[in-house]
Each structure stands twice: as C-alpha cells, then as structure tokens.
C-alpha cells in the first residue's frame, strides 16, 4: 500500500515539474522566439536544395 502512495506522489511531482517548466515557455512564447532565430538558417539551407519543378 505504501508503494502506491509513493508512486502517486512521484507522479504528482513529475507532472508538477513538467507544468512548471512548460508554462513559462508557453506564457512568454519562447518556442516561437527560438524558431524565429533559427528560421534564417533553415531558409538558407532549404533555398540551396535543387527542386524538380516538373508537374
């Protein structure tokens, strides 16, 4: 019975920790800010790829 209580406690702590990490990322829109910083590098890479334009 104590094992189930500890398992529930650890599950609660893990979920709370994940929430505390992901909430500021969502609130401050950090993921899109990082994406906008990486975008020029990705565009530079994908613009160099040869494309087959035939339909």
PQR file of N, CA, C, O and H, with PARSE charges and radii, in Angstrom:
ATOM      1  N   UNK A   1       0.828  -1.202   0.000 -0.4000 1.5000
ATOM      2  CA  UNK A   1       0.000   0.000   0.000 -0.0000 2.0000
ATOM      3  C   UNK A   1       0.866   1.258   0.000  0.5500 1.7000
ATOM      4  O   UNK A   1       0.516   2.259  -0.625 -0.5500 1.4000
ATOM      5  N   UNK A   2       2.007   1.202   0.709 -0.4000 1.5000
ATOM      6  CA  UNK A   2       2.882   2.374   0.740 -0.0000 2.0000
ATOM      7  C   UNK A   2       3.491   2.633  -0.632  0.5500 1.7000
ATOM      8  O   UNK A   2       3.762   3.779  -0.992 -0.5500 1.4000
ATOM      9  H   UNK A   2       2.291   0.389   1.217  0.4000 1.0000
ATOM     10  N   UNK A   3       3.706   1.552  -1.404 -0.4000 1.5000
ATOM     11  CA  UNK A   3       4.285   1.703  -2.736 -0.0000 2.0000
ATOM     12  C   UNK A   3       3.359   2.513  -3.638  0.5500 1.7000
ATOM     13  O   UNK A   3       3.822   3.350  -4.413 -0.5500 1.4000
ATOM     14  H   UNK A   3       3.486   0.621  -1.112  0.4000 1.0000
ATOM     15  N   UNK A   4       2.066   2.269  -3.541 -0.4000 1.5000
ATOM     16  CA  UNK A   4       1.096   3.001  -4.364 -0.0000 2.0000
ATOM     17  C   UNK A   4       1.094   4.474  -3.982  0.5500 1.7000
ATOM     18  O   UNK A   4       1.016   5.340  -4.854 -0.5500 1.4000
ATOM     19  H   UNK A   4       1.690   1.588  -2.911  0.4000 1.0000
ATOM     20  N   UNK A   5       1.176   4.765  -2.700 -0.4000 1.5000
ATOM     21  CA  UNK A   5       1.221   6.153  -2.242 -0.0000 2.0000
ATOM     22  C   UNK A   5       2.461   6.878  -2.747  0.5500 1.7000
ATOM     23  O   UNK A   5       2.384   8.026  -3.184 -0.5500 1.4000
ATOM     24  H   UNK A   5       1.239   4.062  -1.992  0.4000 1.0000
ATOM     25  N   UNK A   6       3.610   6.196  -2.684 -0.4000 1.5000
ATOM     26  CA  UNK A   6       4.847   6.803  -3.189 -0.0000 2.0000
ATOM     27  C   UNK A   6       4.776   6.999  -4.696  0.5500 1.7000
ATOM     28  O   UNK A   6       5.238   8.017  -5.212 -0.5500 1.4000
ATOM     29  H   UNK A   6       3.672   5.263  -2.329  0.4000 1.0000
ATOM     30  N   UNK A   7       4.202   6.034  -5.404 -0.4000 1.5000
ATOM     31  CA  UNK A   7       4.085   6.135  -6.859 -0.0000 2.0000
ATOM     32  C   UNK A   7       3.198   7.318  -7.235  0.5500 1.7000
ATOM     33  O   UNK A   7       3.507   8.058  -8.169 -0.5500 1.4000
ATOM     34  H   UNK A   7       3.827   5.208  -4.985  0.4000 1.0000
ATOM     35  N   UNK A   8       2.112   7.493  -6.517 -0.4000 1.5000
ATOM     36  CA  UNK A   8       1.222   8.629  -6.787 -0.0000 2.0000
ATOM     37  C   UNK A   8       1.922   9.944  -6.469  0.5500 1.7000
ATOM     38  O   UNK A   8       1.772  10.919  -7.206 -0.5500 1.4000
ATOM     39  H   UNK A   8       1.861   6.892  -5.759  0.4000 1.0000
ATOM     40  N   UNK A   9       2.673   9.981  -5.392 -0.4000 1.5000
ATOM     41  CA  UNK A   9       3.422  11.186  -5.028 -0.0000 2.0000
ATOM     42  C   UNK A   9       4.449  11.530  -6.104  0.5500 1.7000
ATOM     43  O   UNK A   9       4.543  12.685  -6.520 -0.5500 1.4000
ATOM     44  H   UNK A   9       2.794   9.189  -4.793  0.4000 1.0000
ATOM     45  N   UNK A  10       5.224  10.533  -6.562 -0.4000 1.5000
ATOM     46  CA  UNK A  10       6.221  10.779  -7.597 -0.0000 2.0000
ATOM     47  C   UNK A  10       5.562  11.218  -8.901  0.5500 1.7000
ATOM     48  O   UNK A  10       6.071  12.107  -9.584 -0.5500 1.4000
ATOM     49  H   UNK A  10       5.148   9.595  -6.225  0.4000 1.0000
ATOM     50  N   UNK A  11       4.451  10.610  -9.244 -0.4000 1.5000
ATOM     51  CA  UNK A  11       3.723  11.005 -10.448 -0.0000 2.0000
ATOM     52  C   UNK A  11       3.242  12.447 -10.337  0.5500 1.7000
ATOM     53  O   UNK A  11       3.325  13.203 -11.305 -0.5500 1.4000
ATOM     54  H   UNK A  11       4.038   9.888  -8.689  0.4000 1.0000
ATOM     55  N   UNK A  12       2.749  12.828  -9.188 -0.4000 1.5000
ATOM     56  CA  UNK A  12       2.314  14.202  -8.959 -0.0000 2.0000
ATOM     57  C   UNK A  12       3.486  15.168  -9.061  0.5500 1.7000
ATOM     58  O   UNK A  12       3.360  16.230  -9.672 -0.5500 1.4000
ATOM     59  H   UNK A  12       2.682  12.214  -8.401  0.4000 1.0000
ATOM     60  N   UNK A  13       4.626  14.814  -8.470 -0.4000 1.5000
ATOM     61  CA  UNK A  13       5.798  15.684  -8.524 -0.0000 2.0000
ATOM     62  C   UNK A  13       6.323  15.821  -9.955  0.5500 1.7000
ATOM     63  O   UNK A  13       6.728  16.911 -10.360 -0.5500 1.4000
ATOM     64  H   UNK A  13       4.729  13.952  -7.974  0.4000 1.0000
ATOM     65  N   UNK A  14       6.321  14.754 -10.705 -0.4000 1.5000
ATOM     66  CA  UNK A  14       6.769  14.805 -12.100 -0.0000 2.0000
ATOM     67  C   UNK A  14       5.840  15.689 -12.927  0.5500 1.7000
ATOM     68  O   UNK A  14       6.304  16.521 -13.706 -0.5500 1.4000
ATOM     69  H   UNK A  14       5.992  13.869 -10.376  0.4000 1.0000
ATOM     70  N   UNK A  15       4.538  15.511 -12.761 -0.4000 1.5000
ATOM     71  CA  UNK A  15       3.573  16.330 -13.507 -0.0000 2.0000
ATOM     72  C   UNK A  15       3.693  17.805 -13.122  0.5500 1.7000
ATOM     73  O   UNK A  15       3.629  18.679 -13.987 -0.5500 1.4000
ATOM     74  H   UNK A  15       4.161  14.835 -12.128  0.4000 1.0000
ATOM     75  N   UNK A  16       3.865  18.079 -11.848 -0.4000 1.5000
ATOM     76  CA  UNK A  16       4.025  19.464 -11.399 -0.0000 2.0000
ATOM     77  C   UNK A  16       5.315  20.069 -11.960  0.5500 1.7000
ATOM     78  O   UNK A  16       5.324  21.223 -12.390 -0.5500 1.4000
ATOM     79  H   UNK A  16       3.917  17.369 -11.145  0.4000 1.0000
ATOM     80  N   UNK A  17       6.386  19.304 -11.957 -0.4000 1.5000
ATOM     81  CA  UNK A  17       7.649  19.779 -12.516 -0.0000 2.0000
ATOM     82  C   UNK A  17       7.538  20.067 -14.003  0.5500 1.7000
ATOM     83  O   UNK A  17       8.038  21.088 -14.477 -0.5500 1.4000
ATOM     84  H   UNK A  17       6.379  18.367 -11.608  0.4000 1.0000
ATOM     85  N   UNK A  18       6.890  19.181 -14.740 -0.4000 1.5000
ATOM     86  CA  UNK A  18       6.698  19.412 -16.173 -0.0000 2.0000
ATOM     87  C   UNK A  18       5.854  20.654 -16.421  0.5500 1.7000
ATOM     88  O   UNK A  18       6.134  21.426 -17.337 -0.5500 1.4000
ATOM     89  H   UNK A  18       6.485  18.352 -14.355  0.4000 1.0000
ATOM     90  N   UNK A  19       4.831  20.847 -15.615 -0.4000 1.5000
ATOM     91  CA  UNK A  19       3.995  22.035 -15.764 -0.0000 2.0000
ATOM     92  C   UNK A  19       4.805  23.297 -15.482  0.5500 1.7000
ATOM     93  O   UNK A  19       4.692  24.280 -16.215 -0.5500 1.4000
ATOM     94  H   UNK A  19       4.603  20.220 -14.870  0.4000 1.0000
ATOM     95  N   UNK A  20       5.623  23.281 -14.425 -0.4000 1.5000
ATOM     96  CA  UNK A  20       6.409  24.457 -14.077 -0.0000 2.0000
ATOM     97  C   UNK A  20       7.460  24.784 -15.130  0.5500 1.7000
ATOM     98  O   UNK A  20       7.854  25.942 -15.269 -0.5500 1.4000
ATOM     99  H   UNK A  20       5.715  22.483 -13.830  0.4000 1.0000
ATOM    100  N   UNK A  21       7.915  23.790 -15.865 -0.4000 1.5000
ATOM    101  CA  UNK A  21       8.884  24.042 -16.933 -0.0000 2.0000
ATOM    102  C   UNK A  21       8.184  24.531 -18.198  0.5500 1.7000
ATOM    103  O   UNK A  21       8.660  25.469 -18.838 -0.5500 1.4000
ATOM    104  H   UNK A  21       7.595  22.849 -15.752  0.4000 1.0000
ATOM    105  N   UNK A  22       7.074  23.917 -18.565 -0.4000 1.5000
ATOM    106  CA  UNK A  22       6.429  24.242 -19.834 -0.0000 2.0000
ATOM    107  C   UNK A  22       5.556  25.490 -19.772  0.5500 1.7000
ATOM    108  O   UNK A  22       5.342  26.125 -20.804 -0.5500 1.4000
ATOM    109  H   UNK A  22       6.687  23.155 -18.046  0.4000 1.0000
ATOM    110  N   UNK A  23       5.044  25.864 -18.603 -0.4000 1.5000
ATOM    111  CA  UNK A  23       4.173  27.030 -18.541 -0.0000 2.0000
ATOM    112  C   UNK A  23       4.889  28.325 -18.916  0.5500 1.7000
ATOM    113  O   UNK A  23       4.335  29.098 -19.698 -0.5500 1.4000
ATOM    114  H   UNK A  23       5.218  25.348 -17.765  0.4000 1.0000
ATOM    115  N   UNK A  24       6.090  28.607 -18.403 -0.4000 1.5000
ATOM    116  CA  UNK A  24       6.777  29.839 -18.843 -0.0000 2.0000
ATOM    117  C   UNK A  24       7.114  29.819 -20.334  0.5500 1.7000
ATOM    118  O   UNK A  24       7.103  30.866 -20.982 -0.5500 1.4000
ATOM    119  H   UNK A  24       6.540  27.979 -17.767  0.4000 1.0000
ATOM    120  N   UNK A  25       7.415  28.639 -20.883 -0.4000 1.5000
ATOM    121  CA  UNK A  25       7.678  28.536 -22.323 -0.0000 2.0000
ATOM    122  C   UNK A  25       6.433  28.948 -23.093  0.5500 1.7000
ATOM    123  O   UNK A  25       6.529  29.696 -24.066 -0.5500 1.4000
ATOM    124  H   UNK A  25       7.425  27.789 -20.356  0.4000 1.0000
ATOM    125  N   UNK A  26       5.274  28.475 -22.673 -0.4000 1.5000
ATOM    126  CA  UNK A  26       4.017  28.843 -23.319 -0.0000 2.0000
ATOM    127  C   UNK A  26       3.679  30.313 -23.067  0.5500 1.7000
ATOM    128  O   UNK A  26       3.306  31.020 -24.004 -0.5500 1.4000
ATOM    129  H   UNK A  26       5.196  27.867 -21.882  0.4000 1.0000
ATOM    130  N   UNK A  27       3.797  30.779 -21.849 -0.4000 1.5000
ATOM    131  CA  UNK A  27       3.363  32.122 -21.474 -0.0000 2.0000
ATOM    132  C   UNK A  27       4.183  33.198 -22.174  0.5500 1.7000
ATOM    133  O   UNK A  27       3.628  34.189 -22.647 -0.5500 1.4000
ATOM    134  H   UNK A  27       4.099  30.205 -21.088  0.4000 1.0000
ATOM    135  N   UNK A  28       5.506  33.011 -22.244 -0.4000 1.5000
ATOM    136  CA  UNK A  28       6.379  34.005 -22.854 -0.0000 2.0000
ATOM    137  C   UNK A  28       6.668  33.721 -24.324  0.5500 1.7000
ATOM    138  O   UNK A  28       7.469  34.423 -24.941 -0.5500 1.4000
ATOM    139  H   UNK A  28       5.957  32.206 -21.860  0.4000 1.0000
ATOM    140  N   UNK A  29       6.020  32.691 -24.899 -0.4000 1.5000
ATOM    141  CA  UNK A  29       6.126  32.381 -26.320 -0.0000 2.0000
ATOM    142  C   UNK A  29       7.581  32.120 -26.719  0.5500 1.7000
ATOM    143  O   UNK A  29       8.013  32.519 -27.801 -0.5500 1.4000
ATOM    144  H   UNK A  29       5.369  32.121 -24.399  0.4000 1.0000
ATOM    145  N   UNK A  30       8.324  31.458 -25.852 -0.4000 1.5000
ATOM    146  CA  UNK A  30       9.744  31.224 -26.071 -0.0000 2.0000
ATOM    147  C   UNK A  30       9.978  30.301 -27.257  0.5500 1.7000
ATOM    148  O   UNK A  30      10.973  30.457 -27.965 -0.5500 1.4000
ATOM    149  H   UNK A  30       7.973  31.134 -24.973  0.4000 1.0000
ATOM    150  N   UNK A  31       9.089  29.347 -27.491 -0.4000 1.5000
ATOM    151  CA  UNK A  31       9.288  28.422 -28.596 -0.0000 2.0000
ATOM    152  C   UNK A  31       9.267  29.141 -29.940  0.5500 1.7000
ATOM    153  O   UNK A  31      10.069  28.820 -30.816 -0.5500 1.4000
ATOM    154  H   UNK A  31       8.281  29.220 -26.916  0.4000 1.0000
ATOM    155  N   UNK A  32       8.369  30.107 -30.122 -0.4000 1.5000
ATOM    156  CA  UNK A  32       8.310  30.839 -31.386 -0.0000 2.0000
ATOM    157  C   UNK A  32       9.464  31.828 -31.505  0.5500 1.7000
ATOM    158  O   UNK A  32       9.933  32.099 -32.611 -0.5500 1.4000
ATOM    159  H   UNK A  32       7.717  30.368 -29.409  0.4000 1.0000
ATOM    160  N   UNK A  33       9.923  32.366 -30.391 -0.4000 1.5000
ATOM    161  CA  UNK A  33      11.086  33.259 -30.442 -0.0000 2.0000
ATOM    162  C   UNK A  33      12.324  32.475 -30.872  0.5500 1.7000
ATOM    163  O   UNK A  33      13.126  32.968 -31.665 -0.5500 1.4000
ATOM    164  H   UNK A  33       9.542  32.147 -29.493  0.4000 1.0000
ATOM    165  N   UNK A  34      12.479  31.270 -30.359 -0.4000 1.5000
ATOM    166  CA  UNK A  34      13.592  30.427 -30.765 -0.0000 2.0000
ATOM    167  C   UNK A  34      13.467  30.043 -32.234  0.5500 1.7000
ATOM    168  O   UNK A  34      14.461  30.033 -32.960 -0.5500 1.4000
ATOM    169  H   UNK A  34      11.827  30.869 -29.715  0.4000 1.0000
ATOM    170  N   UNK A  35      12.263  29.729 -32.671 -0.4000 1.5000
ATOM    171  CA  UNK A  35      12.046  29.378 -34.069 -0.0000 2.0000
ATOM    172  C   UNK A  35      12.374  30.548 -34.982  0.5500 1.7000
ATOM    173  O   UNK A  35      12.952  30.348 -36.051 -0.5500 1.4000
ATOM    174  H   UNK A  35      11.456  29.737 -32.081  0.4000 1.0000
ATOM    175  N   UNK A  36      12.019  31.762 -34.589 -0.4000 1.5000
ATOM    176  CA  UNK A  36      12.319  32.925 -35.429 -0.0000 2.0000
ATOM    177  C   UNK A  36      13.826  33.188 -35.496  0.5500 1.7000
ATOM    178  O   UNK A  36      14.308  33.764 -36.471 -0.5500 1.4000
ATOM    179  H   UNK A  36      11.549  31.925 -33.721  0.4000 1.0000
ATOM    180  N   UNK A  37      14.567  32.775 -34.476 -0.4000 1.5000
ATOM    181  CA  UNK A  37      16.023  32.930 -34.513 -0.0000 2.0000
ATOM    182  C   UNK A  37      16.654  31.886 -35.437  0.5500 1.7000
ATOM    183  O   UNK A  37      17.668  32.164 -36.078 -0.5500 1.4000
ATOM    184  H   UNK A  37      14.176  32.307 -33.684  0.4000 1.0000
ATOM    185  N   UNK A  38      16.073  30.702 -35.512 -0.4000 1.5000
ATOM    186  CA  UNK A  38      16.612  29.612 -36.320 -0.0000 2.0000
ATOM    187  C   UNK A  38      16.162  29.717 -37.776  0.5500 1.7000
ATOM    188  O   UNK A  38      16.814  29.163 -38.662 -0.5500 1.4000
ATOM    189  H   UNK A  38      15.250  30.476 -34.991  0.4000 1.0000
ATOM    190  N   UNK A  39      15.058  30.419 -38.037 -0.4000 1.5000
ATOM    191  CA  UNK A  39      14.473  30.471 -39.380 -0.0000 2.0000
ATOM    192  C   UNK A  39      15.445  30.907 -40.468  0.5500 1.7000
ATOM    193  O   UNK A  39      15.464  30.270 -41.522 -0.5500 1.4000
ATOM    194  H   UNK A  39      14.529  30.870 -37.318  0.4000 1.0000
ATOM    195  N   UNK A  40      16.257  31.952 -40.285 -0.4000 1.5000
ATOM    196  CA  UNK A  40      17.185  32.319 -41.365 -0.0000 2.0000
ATOM    197  C   UNK A  40      18.161  31.197 -41.730  0.5500 1.7000
ATOM    198  O   UNK A  40      18.495  31.021 -42.902 -0.5500 1.4000
ATOM    199  H   UNK A  40      16.242  32.469 -39.429  0.4000 1.0000
ATOM    200  N   UNK A  41      18.609  30.452 -40.745 -0.4000 1.5000
ATOM    201  CA  UNK A  41      19.498  29.330 -41.034 -0.0000 2.0000
ATOM    202  C   UNK A  41      18.785  28.244 -41.830  0.5500 1.7000
ATOM    203  O   UNK A  41      19.351  27.673 -42.763 -0.5500 1.4000
ATOM    204  H   UNK A  41      18.337  30.595 -39.794  0.4000 1.0000
ATOM    205  N   UNK A  42      17.539  27.962 -41.454 -0.4000 1.5000
ATOM    206  CA  UNK A  42      16.770  26.952 -42.174 -0.0000 2.0000
ATOM    207  C   UNK A  42      16.462  27.402 -43.596  0.5500 1.7000
ATOM    208  O   UNK A  42      16.548  26.604 -44.529 -0.5500 1.4000
ATOM    209  H   UNK A  42      17.080  28.425 -40.696  0.4000 1.0000
ATOM    210  N   UNK A  43      16.102  28.676 -43.773 -0.4000 1.5000
ATOM    211  CA  UNK A  43      15.813  29.184 -45.110 -0.0000 2.0000
ATOM    212  C   UNK A  43      17.057  29.119 -45.991  0.5500 1.7000
ATOM    213  O   UNK A  43      16.968  28.757 -47.165 -0.5500 1.4000
ATOM    214  H   UNK A  43      16.031  29.325 -43.016  0.4000 1.0000
ATOM    215  N   UNK A  44      18.189  29.460 -45.444 -0.4000 1.5000
ATOM    216  CA  UNK A  44      19.441  29.406 -46.191 -0.0000 2.0000
ATOM    217  C   UNK A  44      19.727  27.976 -46.639  0.5500 1.7000
ATOM    218  O   UNK A  44      20.161  27.751 -47.769 -0.5500 1.4000
ATOM    219  H   UNK A  44      18.261  29.754 -44.490  0.4000 1.0000
ATOM    220  N   UNK A  45      19.487  27.026 -45.766 -0.4000 1.5000
ATOM    221  CA  UNK A  45      19.727  25.619 -46.098 -0.0000 2.0000
ATOM    222  C   UNK A  45      18.754  25.139 -47.164  0.5500 1.7000
ATOM    223  O   UNK A  45      19.176  24.533 -48.149 -0.5500 1.4000
ATOM    224  H   UNK A  45      19.135  27.209 -44.848  0.4000 1.0000
ATOM    225  N   UNK A  46      17.457  25.396 -46.990 -0.4000 1.5000
ATOM    226  CA  UNK A  46      16.460  24.860 -47.903 -0.0000 2.0000
ATOM    227  C   UNK A  46      16.413  25.608 -49.230  0.5500 1.7000
ATOM    228  O   UNK A  46      15.927  25.055 -50.216 -0.5500 1.4000
ATOM    229  H   UNK A  46      17.114  25.888 -46.190  0.4000 1.0000
ATOM    230  N   UNK A  47      16.895  26.835 -49.290 -0.4000 1.5000
ATOM    231  CA  UNK A  47      16.960  27.549 -50.553 -0.0000 2.0000
ATOM    232  C   UNK A  47      18.035  26.978 -51.469  0.5500 1.7000
ATOM    233  O   UNK A  47      17.952  27.140 -52.687 -0.5500 1.4000
ATOM    234  H   UNK A  47      17.290  27.284 -48.488  0.4000 1.0000
ATOM    235  N   UNK A  48      19.038  26.315 -50.912 -0.4000 1.5000
ATOM    236  CA  UNK A  48      20.106  25.730 -51.720 -0.0000 2.0000
ATOM    237  C   UNK A  48      19.736  24.375 -52.313  0.5500 1.7000
ATOM    238  O   UNK A  48      20.445  23.880 -53.189 -0.5500 1.4000
ATOM    239  H   UNK A  48      19.106  26.183 -49.923  0.4000 1.0000
ATOM    240  N   UNK A  49      18.659  23.771 -51.865 -0.4000 1.5000
ATOM    241  CA  UNK A  49      18.279  22.442 -52.343 -0.0000 2.0000
ATOM    242  C   UNK A  49      17.699  22.567 -53.745  0.5500 1.7000
ATOM    243  O   UNK A  49      16.826  23.399 -53.994 -0.5500 1.4000
ATOM    244  H   UNK A  49      18.083  24.172 -51.153  0.4000 1.0000
ATOM    245  N   UNK A  50      18.197  21.720 -54.672 -0.4000 1.5000
ATOM    246  CA  UNK A  50      17.638  21.691 -56.027 -0.0000 2.0000
ATOM    247  C   UNK A  50      16.254  21.074 -55.990  0.5500 1.7000
ATOM    248  O   UNK A  50      16.012  20.080 -55.307 -0.5500 1.4000
ATOM    249  H   UNK A  50      18.906  21.044 -54.469  0.4000 1.0000
ATOM    250  N   UNK A  51      15.354  21.687 -56.741 -0.4000 1.5000
ATOM    251  CA  UNK A  51      13.977  21.194 -56.770 -0.0000 2.0000
ATOM    252  C   UNK A  51      13.586  20.796 -58.180  0.5500 1.7000
ATOM    253  O   UNK A  51      14.004  21.416 -59.158 -0.5500 1.4000
ATOM    254  H   UNK A  51      15.551  22.495 -57.296  0.4000 1.0000
ATOM    255  N   UNK A  52      12.783  19.759 -58.264 -0.4000 1.5000
ATOM    256  CA  UNK A  52      12.241  19.338 -59.553 -0.0000 2.0000
ATOM    257  C   UNK A  52      10.889  20.034 -59.726  0.5500 1.7000
ATOM    258  O   UNK A  52       9.925  19.710 -59.032 -0.5500 1.4000
ATOM    259  H   UNK A  52      12.444  19.256 -57.469  0.4000 1.0000
ATOM    260  N   UNK A  53      10.827  20.972 -60.635 -0.4000 1.5000
ATOM    261  CA  UNK A  53       9.623  21.810 -60.802 -0.0000 2.0000
ATOM    262  C   UNK A  53       8.643  21.250 -61.806  0.5500 1.7000
ATOM    263  O   UNK A  53       7.639  21.899 -62.098 -0.5500 1.4000
ATOM    264  H   UNK A  53      11.610  21.236 -61.199  0.4000 1.0000
ATOM    265  N   UNK A  54       8.892  20.069 -62.348 -0.4000 1.5000
ATOM    266  CA  UNK A  54       8.003  19.490 -63.361 -0.0000 2.0000
ATOM    267  C   UNK A  54       6.750  18.925 -62.716  0.5500 1.7000
ATOM    268  O   UNK A  54       6.809  18.249 -61.689 -0.5500 1.4000
ATOM    269  H   UNK A  54       9.708  19.542 -62.112  0.4000 1.0000
ATOM    270  N   UNK A  55       5.632  19.210 -63.330 -0.4000 1.5000
ATOM    271  CA  UNK A  55       4.365  18.653 -62.826 -0.0000 2.0000
ATOM    272  C   UNK A  55       3.938  17.468 -63.661  0.5500 1.7000
ATOM    273  O   UNK A  55       2.898  16.867 -63.392 -0.5500 1.4000
ATOM    274  H   UNK A  55       5.584  19.759 -64.164  0.4000 1.0000
TER
END
